[in-house]
Amino acid sequence: MGAGQHSDKSAEARSEWSDYAVLVVDDEAGMRSFLQRAFSARGCAVEVAESAEAAAMLLADAHFDVIVLDIALPGKAGIAWLRELRAGAFSGDVVLITAFADMETAIDALRAGAADFILKPFRVDQIINSLARCFERSRLTRENYVLRREVAGLAGGTEGLVSQSQALRQVWSLIKRVAPTPTTVLIQGESGVGKELAARALHQMSARAERPFVPVNCAAVSAELIESELFGHVKGAFTGASESRSGLFTYANGGTLFLDEIGELPLALQTKLLRALEEQRVRPVGSTKEIPVDVRVVAATNRDLRIEVAAGRFRQDLFYRLEVLTVTIPPLRQRTDDIVPLAEHFNGQLAARLGLPPLPITPEVAARLVGYAWPGNARELRNFIERALILGHFPVEAPAALGGEALPLTLAEVERRHMEAVLRQCDGNKTRAAELLGVSRKTLERKCAEWATNAA
């Protein structure tokens, strides 16, 4: 065999398990080293621990596809820990190894949920073949979840509208009634409740469903560029406008334009938006000509626009134009019946996207989910499920650190503590913190300013 062929085979061996991670738990240093070398040579990530207690700490911080577990361990025995893993949320395979075993031990191991049972001393090919079977099952399971979700996704429509509570069912009933009409709709609700999902449902159930749905976050575009973003501009209209460009109203022609965080629009632009809504015509920046458009506008806000109008931050005439019909989505804490079904939905959806099997949501996990206030609403729940999938288990602690104090806390205090905790986690980086919280930086800065004012 030539040197090149040998190198190719070595590279292939190192890459065959590169997508997998293994945790080896054995109190013998020699065995840990032997297995670590054998598995690492095939490309997988390997961590080792000398006891079940040490392994549990590693498992709390990382995802492992397979655990290779010695039965005779100091402290907690291997089979006892395996039972705890299965009673919890670990869904990966566990291969038990031991130098002392009889038929009764083997039966106990399989009943506890072991994928394989190997007697020491064993040949390296025995343990390699055992892991290969585990990885193949894992691969097929991942592909199956992905295919199932892809097939479900083909149904399109409103598969993401998870609603068990009466409050949310009433919201969807209202959406179904208003969707076929040309009426402008204002969607109100806290950050993370699913306002864009509701807007997409309005579009999909309307006669405009075959035309574009164009979302724009008004808080994410600078005040200098938002007019050009919405209405377009002609060449030379401003510095950097090297060519003409159509605006989002034009792109949404025949369809739906979703204006999220509309309360963040500058007052001057609110006047132009009102004109566009009333006349169904837009004028690109720098142009003398108006362009006719056929666009249904759906707006959303997490602010009380009546308060914004009274404070002079939002035009009253635009508010009345948008408020032809208002859909209010209640926060998650007011519809606890939706929390577990929504968690199950995110569990399957995100597991398929990550290529991982969903985690079992046990009654204990469900009780913890329902008992938390979820100030970030469905977006926070989704992020929590995603973190759990990546770790391979649901954390024992509460979904977010609220200072460890018992409720009752006011909603404002819960929100403040959660935001401050995320800010500390991000070392004061407001852009990163806003991204994790699912709000705009402008919203976070406004909250911080309010807290500073109240503290003064």
TORDREN-494424 format. One record per residue: x, y, z of N, C-alpha, C in turn; residue in one letter. Coordinates in steps of 0.2 Angstrom, whole numbers, plus 5000, padded with zeros to 4 digits. Layout:
<recs>
XYZXYZXYZA;...
</recs>
This chain:
<recs>
500449945000500050005000500450065000M;500350114996500750174995500550225001G;501050275002500950325007500350365007A;500150375000499550414999498950385001G;498950314999498350275001498250265009Q;498850255012498750255019498550315023H;498750375020498550435023497750445022S;497550425016496850435014496450395019D;496650335020496250285025496250315032K;496850345034496850375041496450425041S;496350475036495950535037495250515037A;495050455033494350435033494150405040E;494650365043494550345050494450395055A;494850455054494750505059494150545058R;493850545052493250585050492550555051S;492550485052491950445051491550465057E;491750475063491350495069491450565071W;491650605067491750675068491150715071S;490550695069489950725071489650705078D;490050655081489750635088490250645094Y;489950645100490250655106490150595111A;490750575114490650515119490950535125V;490550515131490750525137490950455140L;491650445142491850385145491850395153V;491550345157491550345164491850285167V;492450285169492750225172493250245177D;493350215183493750235188494450215187D;494650175182495250155180495550195175E;496150235177496450285173496650245166A;496950185167497150155161496650145156G;496050125158495450105154495250175151M;495150225155494950295152495450315146R;496050305147496550325142496550285136S;496450215137496350175131495750185127F;495150195130494550215126494650285123L;494950335127494950395124495350395118Q;495950365118496350355112495950325106R;495650265108495250225102494750265099A;494350305103493850345100494050405097F;494550445100494850505097495150485090S;495450425089495750415083495250405077A;494650405079494050395074493750465073R;493950515076493750585075493150615080G;492950565084492350595089492650635095C;492250675097492450715103492350665109A;492850665114492850625120493050665126V;492550645131492750675138492750615142E;493150615148493150565152493050585160V;492750535164492650555171492750485175A;492950495181493150435185492550415190E;492050455190491450435194490750455190S;490250435193489550455190489450525192A;489650545198489650615200489950665196E;490650645194491050695190490750695183A;490450635180490150625174489550675173A;489150675179488550715179488650785178A;489250815181489450885180489550895173M;489950845169490050855162489450855158L;488950815160488350805156487950865157L;488050905162487650965163487851025158A;488451015156488751075152488851055144D;488650995142488850975135488350915133A;488250915127487850855124488350795122H;488150735124488450675122487950625119F;488250595113487750555109487750485113D;488350465116488450395119488850405125V;488650365130489050365137489250295137I;489950285138490250215139490350215147V;489950175150489950175158490150105161L;490650115166490850055170490250045175D;490149985176489649965181489849975188I;490549955190490849955197491150025197A;490850075200491150135201491150155208L;491650195211491650225217491050265218P;490750265224490150315225489550275222G;489250315217488550295214488750235209K;488450185209488550125204488350145197A;488650115192488450125185487750115184G;487450065185486750045184486250095187I;486450115194486050155197486050225194A;486550245191486650315188486250305181W;486250255178485950245172485150245173L;484950225178484250225180484050305180R;484450335184484350415185484350445178E;484750425174484850465167484150445163L;483950385163483350365160482750405163R;482750405169482150445173482150515171A;482750545170482750615168482650625160G;483150655157483050675150483550655145A;484050615148484550585143484250535138F;484350545132484050505127484550465123S;485150485124485750445120485850375122G;486250335119486350265120486850265126D;486850215130487350205136487550125135V;488250125134488550055133488850045140V;488649985143488949965150489549915149L;490049935153490649885153490749865160I;491049805161491149775168491649715167T;492049705172492449645173492049595177A;491549605180491149565185490449565183F;490149505180489449515178489249435178A;488549435179488249375178487549385174D;487149335173486549345169486149395172M;486049395179485549445183485849515182E;486449525182486749595181486549615174T;486649575169486549595162485849605161A;485349565164484649585163484449655166I;484749665172484649725176484849785171D;485449775168485749825164485249845158A;485049795155484549805149483949835151L;483649815157483049845160483149915161R;483749935164483850005165483950045159A;484050015153484050055147484750055144G;485150005145485750005142485649985134A;486050015130486049995123486449935122A;487049915126487449865125487749845132D;488049785132488349765138488949725136F;489549745138490249715136490649695142I;490849635142491349615147492049625146L;492349655152493049665151493449595153K;494049585150494349625145494049615138P;494049665134493749665127494249685122F;494149665116494549685111494349755108R;494749795106494549865104494049865098V;494049815094493549805089492849795092D;492749765098492149755101491849815103Q;492149855106491849925108491749975102I;492249965097492150005091491449985088I;491349925087490749905084490149915087N;490149915094489649935098489450005097S;489950055097489850125096489550135089L;489850105084489650115078488850095077A;488650045080487950035080487550085083R;487750115089487450165092487450225088C;487950245085487950305080487550295074F;487450235072487050225066486350235068E;486150205074485450225076485350295077R;485850335080485750405081485650435074S;486050415069486050455063485350435060R;485050375060484450365057483850395061L;483950405067483450445071483450515069T;484050545069484050615066483750625060R;483950585055483650585048482850585048E;482650535052481950525053481550585055N;481850615060481550675063481550735058Y;482150745054482150795049481650785044V;481550725042481050705036480350715038L;480250695045479550705047479350785047R;479850825050479750895050479650925043R;480050905039480050925032479350915029E;479150855030478450835027477950875030V;477950885037477450925041477550995038A;478151025037478151095034477851105027G;477851045023477451055017476751075017L;476451055023475751075024475651145025A;476251185026476251255027475751285031G;475351335029474851365033475051385040G;474651365045474751395052474951335056T;475451295054475651235058476051265065E;476251325065476551355071476051385076G;475451385074474951425078474751375084L;475151365089474951315094474551345099V;473951325100473451355104472951305108S;473051305114472651265118472151305122Q;472351365124472051415128471451445125S;470951455128470351485126470551555123Q;470951595127471151665125471451665118A;471951615117472251615110471851595104L;471351545106470851525101470451575099R;470251625103469851685101470251725097Q;470951735098471351775094471351745087V;471451675086471451645079470751645076W;470251645080469551655077469451725074S;469751775077469651835075470151845068L;470751815068471151825063470851795057I;470551735058470151695052469651745049K;469251775053468751815051468951875047R;469451905049469751975046470151965040V;470551905040471051885035470751905028A;470151875026469951885019469751955017P;469752005022469552075020470152115019T;470152175016470652215015470852265020P;470552255026470652295032471352295035T;471552355036472252365040472152335047T;472652305049472552275056473152295060V;473052305066473552325071473552265076L;474152235077474252175082474652205088I;474352195093474652215100474852165104Q;475452165108475652115112476352125114G;476552095120477252105122477752075118E;478352085118478852065114478951985115S;478951945109479051875110478351835110G;477751865109477151835110476951805103V;477251825097477151795091476751835086G;476851905087476551955082476651945075K;477251925073477451915066477051845064E;477051795068476651735066475951755065L;475651795069474951815068474851855061A;475351895060475351935053475451885047A;475851835048475951785042475251745041R;474951735047474351695047473751735043A;473751805045473351845041473451845034L;474051845032474251845025474051785021H;474251725025474151665022473451645021Q;472951675025472251655025471851705020M;472251755017471951805013471951785006S;471651835002471651824994472351844992A;472851874996473451894994474051834995R;473851774997474251725000474851714994A;474651714988475151694983475551754981E;475451814984475851874983476351874989R;476851924989477351934994477151955001P;477451925006477351945013478051975014F;478052045016478652075017478652105024V;479052075028479152105035479652155035P;479652205040480152255041480052275048V;480652275052480652295059480852365059N;480352405061480452485060481052505065C;481152465071481652485076482352465074A;482352425069483052395067483352435061A;482952485058483252525053483352595056V;483852625054484052695056483552745054S;483452795058482952855056483152885049A;483752885047483952915041483852865035E;483752805036483652755030482952735030L;482552735035481852705035481452725029I;481452795028481052815022481252785016E;481852785014482152755008481952675008S;481952645014481852575015481152565013E;480652605015479952595014479752615007L;479952675005479752704998480152694993F;480852684994481352674988481652744987G;482152754983482452814981482652814974H;482752874971483052884965483852894965V;484152884960484852894960485052964961K;485552974966485753034968485353074973G;484853034976484353064981484753084987A;485253054989485653064995486353034994F;486853054998487553024998487452954998T;487752924993487852844993487252814989G;486752854986486252834982486552824975A;486952774973487252774967486752754961S;486252724963485752694958485052694962E;484552694957483852694960483652624963S;483252634968483052564971482352574973R;481952514972481252514974481252504982S;480652524985480552514992480152454994G;480052445000479752385002478952385000L;478652445000477952454998477952424990F;478452434986478452414979478552334979T;478952314983479152244984478452204986Y;478152234990477552204993476852214989A;476952244983476352254979475952194977N;475352194979474852144978474852094984G;475352104989475352064995475252105001G;475652085006475552115013476252145015T;476252205018476752235021476652235029L;477152205032477152195039477552245043F;477352295046477752345049477752325057L;478252295059478352275066478652335070D;478552335076478752395080478652465077E;478052475075477852535071477852595076I;477852585083477852635087478552675087G;479052635084479752665084479852715078E;479352725073479352765067479452835069L;479952875066479952945067479352985065P;479153035069478553075068478553095061L;479053125058479053145051478853095046A;479053035047478952975043478152955044L;477952955050477252935051476752975046Q;476953045045476453075041476453045034T;477053035031477153005024476852935024K;476852895030476552825030475752835029L;475552885033474752895033474552915026L;474952955023474752975016474752905011R;475252865012475352805008474752755009A;474552755016473952705017473352735014L;473252805015472552825012472552835005E;473152845001473052854994473352794990E;473652744994473952684990474352714985Q;474852764986475352784982475952804986R;476552794983477152804987477552854982V;477952894986478452934982479152914984R;479552894980480252874982480652934984P;481152934988481552984990481853014984V;481853084984482153114978481753124972G;481153084971480753084965480153134966S;479953154960479353204959478753164957T;478853094956478253054954478053004959K;477452994959477152944964477052884960E;477052824964476952754961476352724965I;475852704961475352674964475552604966P;475252584972475352514975474752484978V;474652424978474152384981474352344986D;474352374992474752334998474252335004V;474152285007473852275013474352285019R;474252335024474752345029474452315035V;474952275038474752245045475352275050V;475152305055475652335059475652305066A;476252305070476252275076476652325081A;476452315087476852355092476852325099T;477352335103477252305110477152365115N;477052425112476852485116476152495116R;475852535121475152555121475152625117D;474952615111474952675106474552735108L;474052725113473652775115474052815120R;474452785124474952825128475452865124I;475652835118476152865114475852925111E;475152915109474852975106474753035111V;474553015117474453065122475153105124A;475753065123476353095125476653135119A;476353135113476553165107477053125103G;477153065104477653025101477352985095R;476652985094476352955089475752995086F;475752995080475153035077474553005078R;474053045080473353025082473052995076Q;473053035070472753015064472952945061D;473652935062473952875060473652815064L;473652835071473452785075472652755074F;472252805072471552795070471552755064Y;472052775059472052735053472252665053R;472652655058472952585059472452545064L;472052575068471652545073470952525070E;470952515064470252495061470052425064V;470552385065470452325069471052305072L;470952295079471552275083471552205086T;472052165085472152095087472652105093V;472452085099472852085105473052015107T;473651995107473951935109474151935116I;473851895120473951895127474651865129P;474951885134475651855136475551785138P;476151745138476151675139475951665146L;476051705151475851695158475151695159R;474751725154474051725155473751675151Q;474051625148473851575145474251515146R;474251495152474751435154474551375151T;473951365148473751305145474151295138D;474451345136474851345130475551325131D;475851335137476551325138476851255136I;476551205139476751135137476651115130V;476051125127476051115120476551155115P;476651215117477151255114477851235114L;477951215121478651185122478751115118A;478251075117478251015113478351035106E;478051085103478051105097478751125095H;479051175099479751195099480251135099F;480051085104480551035105480650995098N;480050975095480050945088480350985083G;480151045082480451085077481151105077Q;481451115083482151135084482551075084L;482251015086482650955086482850935079A;482350945075482350925067482950975064A;482851035066483351085063484051075066R;484151055072484851035075485050965073L;484650925071484850855069484850815076G;484450825081484450795087483750765089L;483750715093483050685095482750735100P;482150745100481850785105481950755112P;481850805117481950785124481250765127L;481250715131480550695134480350755139P;479750775138479550835143479150795148I;479450775154479150735159478750785163T;478250755167477850795171478150845176P;478750825178479150865182479450925178E;479650915172479850975168479251015166V;478750985164478151025163477951065168A;477951045174477751085180478251145181A;478851135180479351185180479151245175R;479051215169478851265163478251305165L;477751275167477151305169477151355175V;477651335179477751375185478151445184G;478451455178478851505177478451565173Y;478651625174478251685172478351695164A;478951675161479151685154479051755152W;479351805155479351875153479551885146P;479951845143480051845136479551805131G;479051785134478551745131478751685127N;478451675121478651615117479351615115A;479651675113480251685111480751655116R;480651675122481051655128481051575129E;480351545128480251475129480651445123L;480651465117480951435112481751435113R;482051485115482751485117482951445122N;482451435127482651385133482651315130F;482151295126482051235123482751215119I;482951265115483551255110484151245115E;484251285120484851275124484751205127R;484151175129484151115132484351055127A;484051065121484251015116484951015115L;485351075115486051075113486451035119I;486151055125486451015131486350945132L;485750925129485550855129485050845135G;484850895139484450885145484150955147H;483650945151483351005154483651025160F;483951085161484251105167483751095173P;484051085179483651075185483451145187V;483851195186483651265189483051295185E;482851345187482251385184482551405177A;482051415172482351445165482751505165P;482651545170483051605170483151625177A;483751655178483951675185483551735187A;483151735192482751785194482951815201L;483551795203483851815209483751765215G;483351705213483251655218482751675223G;482351735222481851755227481151725225E;480751705230480151685229479651735227A;479251725222478651765220478251775226L;477851825227477651875221478151925220P;478251935213478651995211478152025205L;478152095205477752125199478052105193T;477652105187477852085181478452135179L;478352195180478952245179479552225182A;479552205188480152185192480452115189E;480052075187480252015184480652025177V;480352075173480652095167481252125168E;481252175173481952205174482452165176R;482352115181482852075184483052025178R;482652005174482851965168483251995163H;483052055162483552095157484152115160M;484152135166484852145170485252085170E;484952035171485351965171485751955164A;485351965159485551955152486152005151V;486052065153486552125152487152105156L;487152075162487752055165488051995162R;487651955159487951895155488351915149Q;488151975146488452005140488952055142C;489152065148489652115150489452185148D;488752195148488552265147488452275140G;488552225135488452235128487752235126N;487452295125486752305124486552275118K;486952275112486752245106486652175107T;487152145110487152065111486552055116R;486452085121485952075126485252085122A;485152135118484452145115484352085110A;484852055107484752005103484551945106E;484851925112484651865116483951875119L;483751935121483151955124482551955119L;482751965112482251965107481952035106G;482252085108482052155108482552195104V;482252255102482752295098483252335104S;483852355101484252395106483952455108R;483552485104483152545106482752535112K;482352475112481952455117482252445123T;482852415123483252395129483552465132L;483752505128484052575130483452615134E;482852605131482352645134482152615141R;482152555141482052515148482552535153K;483152535151483752555155483652625158C;483452675153483352745155482752755160A;482252715159481652715163481952695170E;482352635171482552615177482952665181W;483452695177483852745180483452805182A;482952825179482552885181482152865187T;481852805188481552785194481952775200N;482552755198483052745204483352815207A;483252865202483552935204483152965210A;
</recs>
